Amino acid sequence: MSLQWRERLEVELGEAGGGTIPNPAGWVSELDVESLVALEVAVRDEATRLPTPLDERASQPERRYLERVAGWCEWLAGGESGRLEAAERVVWLRGGTPLPYLRVLAEVGDLIHALRLAEAFLERARPNDPQATEVREFIRAEDVVPEGFDEAIRTALPDPDAVEAVLADTEPDDVIRLVWRMTSLAEDAGLEGDELFVVATLGGASPQTLAMVENGEVSAGAVESAATRFAGTRAEGLWYGLAARAACLAGDHLGTLRLLRIAVAKADPGLPPEMDLAFVWEHAGEELRTMLVQQQLAPPEAMR
């Protein structure tokens, strides 16, 4: 490998110039210390040949790739991990995927930060995002769960009360992370529709559960049942609004009106129900739209 790294560097630097920034982790990690030192020198030489950007905030793909290589060299040679972490973070934030950065955090011993960052990414990810699938797999592979947790969840499924009892025995700071794992276990067990929704929302809503409702995979009754667990919280009105969406998609006009009224009545001032009103209006037929206007449950623009 020591005779090939120069070729690899040249080829991958060319790929970076074409807009695709390769991940050198695999081959750089196979080098001995002597080769790592030589590679880092070569990286510095290549960096000096690159044009200096007029704006320091501008980062050429080639320069980001070289920083990536240099970071790995420094870390693998026994140095600090800061340069590697910064390089991987920049690659992600400039259009890359989060997985390499998460793996680096785990590699350098910051697994808890990696898992929390992964959870935050999933909370904001679009449904069916391939990157979200990779991140979920990372969590499942790297997460250190309480002993016996997976087996306890498999035994408790599909009973949400039994599942919630398992969660109650875990540390509060771990609940959100474990709910993601629990949801994956529920999917593996074949749960879907209402059964999966009830289990997946034990720790709150997520992009996945929102997508399930908007795709018509969940009944209004299941969503309303979930809403009762959040009674008295700021989010209570949002849950009833979500139930109204499910009722609308199911063609239940009276149920839609009833749930929207509750959503409006329980809405927190900082979390108004406009998105629920808009969703129902968009998916309503003429008959339901007439009823919405009569009940003053239509979006403001439709009431004019």
C-alpha positions as CSV (number, residue, x, y, z in Angstrom):
1,M,0.0,0.0,0.0
2,S,2.9,2.3,0.8
3,L,3.8,2.4,-2.9
4,Q,0.2,3.1,-4.0
5,W,-0.8,6.0,-1.8
6,R,0.6,8.7,-4.2
7,E,-1.6,7.3,-7.0
8,R,-4.6,7.2,-4.7
9,L,-4.1,10.8,-3.6
10,E,-3.7,11.9,-7.2
11,V,-6.8,10.1,-8.4
12,E,-9.0,11.2,-5.6
13,L,-7.8,14.8,-5.8
14,G,-9.0,14.7,-9.4
15,E,-12.4,13.4,-8.3
16,A,-12.7,16.2,-5.7
17,G,-11.9,18.7,-8.5
18,G,-14.9,17.2,-10.4
19,G,-17.2,17.9,-7.4
20,T,-17.2,14.5,-5.6
21,I,-15.2,14.5,-2.4
22,P,-13.9,11.0,-1.8
23,N,-13.6,9.6,1.7
24,P,-10.0,8.4,2.2
25,A,-10.6,6.8,5.5
26,G,-10.3,3.2,4.2
27,W,-7.0,3.4,2.5
28,V,-5.3,5.9,4.8
29,S,-6.0,3.8,7.8
30,E,-4.0,0.9,6.2
31,L,-0.8,3.0,6.0
32,D,2.1,2.6,8.4
33,V,3.4,5.6,10.4
34,E,6.2,6.4,8.0
35,S,3.8,6.5,5.1
36,L,1.4,8.6,7.0
37,V,4.1,11.2,7.6
38,A,5.1,11.2,4.0
39,L,1.4,11.5,2.9
40,E,0.9,14.5,5.2
41,V,3.9,16.2,3.6
42,A,2.5,15.5,0.1
43,V,-0.9,16.9,1.2
44,R,0.7,20.1,2.3
45,D,2.6,20.4,-1.0
46,E,-0.7,19.8,-3.0
47,A,-2.5,22.4,-0.9
48,T,0.2,25.1,-1.7
49,R,-0.5,24.5,-5.4
50,L,-4.2,25.3,-5.1
51,P,-5.3,28.8,-5.9
52,T,-5.9,30.9,-2.8
53,P,-9.6,31.8,-2.6
54,L,-10.5,35.5,-2.6
55,D,-12.9,34.8,0.3
56,E,-11.6,32.8,3.2
57,R,-15.1,31.4,3.6
58,A,-14.9,29.8,0.2
59,S,-13.5,26.3,0.3
60,Q,-12.6,24.5,-2.9
61,P,-13.6,20.8,-3.1
62,E,-9.9,19.9,-3.5
63,R,-8.9,21.8,-0.4
64,R,-11.7,20.1,1.6
65,Y,-10.5,16.7,0.4
66,L,-6.9,17.5,1.3
67,E,-8.0,18.6,4.8
68,R,-9.8,15.3,5.1
69,V,-6.7,13.3,4.3
70,A,-4.5,15.5,6.5
71,G,-6.9,15.0,9.4
72,W,-6.8,11.3,9.1
73,C,-3.0,11.3,8.9
74,E,-2.7,13.4,12.0
75,W,-5.1,11.3,14.0
76,L,-3.7,7.9,12.9
77,A,-0.2,9.1,13.6
78,G,-1.1,9.7,17.3
79,G,-2.0,13.3,17.1
80,E,-5.2,15.2,18.1
81,S,-8.5,14.6,16.4
82,G,-9.6,18.2,16.1
83,R,-8.5,18.6,12.5
84,L,-10.1,15.4,11.4
85,E,-13.4,16.3,13.1
86,A,-13.4,19.8,11.6
87,A,-12.7,18.5,8.1
88,E,-15.5,15.9,8.2
89,R,-17.9,18.4,9.6
90,V,-17.2,20.9,6.8
91,V,-17.6,18.2,4.2
92,W,-21.0,17.3,5.6
93,L,-22.2,20.9,6.0
94,R,-21.0,21.7,2.4
95,G,-23.3,19.2,0.9
96,G,-22.0,15.8,2.0
97,T,-23.7,13.1,4.1
98,P,-23.6,13.0,7.9
99,L,-22.5,9.4,8.2
100,P,-18.7,9.9,7.8
101,Y,-18.7,12.7,10.4
102,L,-20.7,10.5,12.8
103,R,-18.3,7.6,12.3
104,V,-15.3,9.9,13.0
105,L,-16.9,11.1,16.2
106,A,-17.4,7.5,17.2
107,E,-13.8,6.6,16.1
108,V,-12.2,9.4,18.3
109,G,-14.2,8.3,21.4
110,D,-17.1,10.8,21.3
111,L,-19.9,8.3,20.7
112,I,-22.5,10.0,22.9
113,H,-22.1,13.2,20.9
114,A,-22.4,11.2,17.7
115,L,-25.6,9.5,18.8
116,R,-27.2,12.7,20.0
117,L,-26.2,14.4,16.7
118,A,-27.7,11.5,14.8
119,E,-30.9,11.7,16.7
120,A,-31.2,15.5,16.0
121,F,-30.6,14.8,12.3
122,L,-33.4,12.2,12.2
123,E,-35.8,14.6,13.9
124,R,-35.4,17.0,11.0
125,A,-34.9,14.5,8.2
126,R,-37.4,14.2,5.4
127,P,-39.4,11.0,5.3
128,N,-37.7,8.3,3.2
129,D,-34.5,10.2,3.1
130,P,-31.7,7.7,2.2
131,Q,-29.3,9.6,4.5
132,A,-31.8,9.0,7.4
133,T,-31.7,5.3,6.7
134,E,-27.9,5.3,6.9
135,V,-28.1,7.3,10.2
136,R,-30.6,4.9,11.7
137,E,-28.3,2.0,10.8
138,F,-25.4,3.8,12.4
139,I,-27.4,4.3,15.7
140,R,-28.4,0.6,15.7
141,A,-24.8,-0.5,15.1
142,E,-23.0,1.9,17.5
143,D,-25.5,2.5,20.3
144,V,-24.8,1.0,23.7
145,V,-28.3,0.1,25.0
146,P,-29.2,-1.1,28.5
147,E,-28.6,-4.8,28.9
148,G,-31.6,-6.8,27.9
149,F,-33.4,-3.8,26.4
150,D,-33.9,-5.2,22.9
151,E,-35.2,-8.5,24.2
152,A,-37.5,-6.7,26.7
153,I,-39.0,-4.6,23.8
154,R,-39.5,-7.6,21.6
155,T,-41.3,-9.4,24.4
156,A,-43.4,-6.3,25.1
157,L,-44.5,-5.7,21.5
158,P,-47.1,-4.9,20.4
159,D,-48.6,-3.8,23.7
160,P,-47.8,0.0,24.1
161,D,-48.3,-0.1,27.9
162,A,-45.8,-2.9,28.2
163,V,-43.3,-1.1,25.9
164,E,-43.8,2.1,27.9
165,A,-43.0,0.2,31.1
166,V,-39.7,-0.9,29.6
167,L,-38.9,2.7,28.7
168,A,-39.8,3.8,32.2
169,D,-36.9,1.8,33.6
170,T,-34.3,3.7,31.4
171,E,-32.5,6.9,32.1
172,P,-34.5,10.0,31.1
173,D,-31.7,11.3,28.9
174,D,-31.7,8.1,27.0
175,V,-35.4,7.9,26.2
176,I,-35.4,9.8,22.9
177,R,-32.5,7.7,21.6
178,L,-34.1,4.4,22.7
179,V,-37.4,5.3,21.1
180,W,-35.7,5.4,17.8
181,R,-34.2,2.0,18.4
182,M,-37.6,0.7,19.7
183,T,-39.3,1.9,16.6
184,S,-36.8,0.0,14.4
185,L,-37.4,-3.1,16.5
186,A,-41.2,-2.7,16.1
187,E,-40.8,-2.4,12.3
188,D,-38.6,-5.5,12.3
189,A,-41.4,-7.3,14.2
190,G,-43.8,-6.4,11.4
191,L,-45.8,-3.7,13.1
192,E,-47.4,-1.2,10.8
193,G,-50.3,1.3,10.7
194,D,-51.9,2.1,14.1
195,E,-49.8,-0.4,16.0
196,L,-46.6,1.0,14.8
197,F,-47.8,4.6,15.3
198,V,-48.8,4.1,18.9
199,V,-45.4,2.6,19.8
200,A,-43.4,5.1,17.7
201,T,-45.0,8.1,19.4
202,L,-44.4,7.0,23.0
203,G,-41.6,9.6,23.1
204,G,-43.3,12.2,21.0
205,A,-43.9,13.0,17.3
206,S,-41.2,12.6,14.6
207,P,-41.0,13.2,10.8
208,Q,-41.7,9.4,10.4
209,T,-44.9,9.5,12.4
210,L,-46.1,12.7,10.7
211,A,-45.5,11.1,7.3
212,M,-47.5,8.0,8.4
213,V,-50.5,10.2,9.2
214,E,-50.2,12.3,6.0
215,N,-49.9,9.1,3.9
216,G,-53.2,7.8,5.3
217,E,-51.5,4.9,7.2
218,V,-52.9,5.8,10.6
219,S,-56.5,6.1,11.9
220,A,-57.8,9.3,13.6
221,G,-58.6,7.2,16.6
222,A,-55.0,6.1,17.0
223,V,-53.7,9.7,16.8
224,E,-56.4,10.9,19.2
225,S,-55.4,8.2,21.6
226,A,-51.8,9.4,21.4
227,A,-52.9,12.9,22.1
228,T,-54.3,12.0,25.5
229,R,-50.7,11.1,26.6
230,F,-49.7,14.7,26.0
231,A,-52.7,16.3,27.8
232,G,-51.7,19.6,29.4
233,T,-48.5,20.1,27.4
234,R,-47.8,22.8,24.8
235,A,-48.1,20.2,22.0
236,E,-51.5,18.9,23.0
237,G,-53.3,21.0,20.3
238,L,-50.9,19.8,17.6
239,W,-51.8,16.2,18.3
240,Y,-55.5,16.9,17.9
241,G,-54.7,18.7,14.7
242,L,-52.8,15.7,13.5
243,A,-55.8,13.5,14.3
244,A,-58.0,15.9,12.3
245,R,-55.7,15.3,9.3
246,A,-56.2,11.6,9.6
247,A,-60.0,11.9,9.9
248,C,-60.0,14.1,6.8
249,L,-58.0,11.6,4.7
250,A,-60.4,8.9,5.9
251,G,-63.4,10.9,4.7
252,D,-64.8,11.4,8.2
253,H,-66.3,15.0,7.9
254,L,-67.8,15.1,11.4
255,G,-64.7,13.7,13.0
256,T,-62.6,16.2,11.2
257,L,-64.7,19.1,12.4
258,R,-64.7,17.8,16.0
259,L,-61.0,17.3,16.1
260,L,-60.2,20.6,14.5
261,R,-62.3,22.4,17.1
262,I,-60.4,20.7,19.9
263,A,-57.1,21.5,18.2
264,V,-58.0,25.2,18.0
265,A,-59.3,25.2,21.6
266,K,-56.1,23.6,23.0
267,A,-53.6,25.3,20.8
268,D,-50.7,26.9,22.5
269,P,-50.2,30.6,21.5
270,G,-46.8,29.8,20.2
271,L,-48.0,26.7,18.3
272,P,-51.1,27.8,16.3
273,P,-53.1,25.3,14.3
274,E,-52.7,27.0,10.9
275,M,-50.8,24.1,9.3
276,D,-53.6,21.7,10.3
277,L,-56.3,24.0,9.0
278,A,-54.3,24.4,5.7
279,F,-53.8,20.6,5.4
280,V,-57.5,19.8,5.9
281,W,-58.6,22.5,3.5
282,E,-56.2,21.3,0.8
283,H,-57.5,17.8,1.1
284,A,-61.2,18.6,1.6
285,G,-63.9,18.3,-1.0
286,E,-66.5,20.9,-1.7
287,E,-68.9,19.6,1.0
288,L,-66.3,19.6,3.8
289,R,-65.0,23.0,2.7
290,T,-68.5,24.4,3.1
291,M,-68.7,22.9,6.5
292,L,-65.3,24.3,7.5
293,V,-66.3,27.8,6.4
294,Q,-69.5,27.6,8.4
295,Q,-67.7,26.4,11.5
296,Q,-65.0,29.0,11.0
297,L,-62.3,26.3,10.8
298,A,-61.0,27.2,7.3
299,P,-57.7,28.9,6.8
300,P,-57.9,32.7,7.2
301,E,-57.5,33.3,3.4
302,A,-60.5,31.1,2.7
303,M,-62.7,33.0,5.2
304,R,-62.4,36.3,3.3
